[in-house]
Amino acid sequence: MPVRCHVIVYGKYPAVTGMATATDICDASPVVTFVDVTNAGDCPQEYTITRTWTATDACGNSSTCIQVLSIEDNAPPTITCPTNTTVQCVNQIPPVNRP
């Protein structure tokens, strides 16, 4: 499940990425938990979360499934150029303010 960078803060939470569900023939409410393992990506804003979900019933029987969350930075930065300027002489060109 790819998650865009602007939701990284929220991308780790099941309310955004989905919640595992479980049923059991003897337990009406098996407990569902998860454990995350995070692996770095190609840049600081990219990473992969391998989420292991576990459902456990009242007798201690359990089942697991794995969800992979890929956080990708594929949105380019935005840039705004200054307006075009026409001058009569080179000494009228304003100095460049470098960040």
Long-range contacts (C-beta under 8 A, 24 or more apart in sequence): 1-67, 1-68, 1-69, 1-70, 2-70, 2-71, 2-72, 3-69, 3-70, 3-71, 3-72, 4-72, 4-74, 4-75, 5-45, 5-46, 5-71, 5-72, 5-73, 5-74, 5-75, 6-75, 8-45, 8-71, 11-49, 11-69, 11-71, 12-36, 12-49, 12-69, 17-51, 17-67, 17-69, 18-67, 20-53, 20-55, 20-65, 20-67, 22-55, 22-63, 24-55, 24-57, 24-61, 26-57, 26-58, 26-59, 27-57, 27-58, 27-59, 30-55, 30-56, 30-57, 30-58, 31-55, 31-56, 31-57, 41-71, 41-72, 43-73, 45-71, 45-73, 46-71, 46-72, 46-73, 47-71
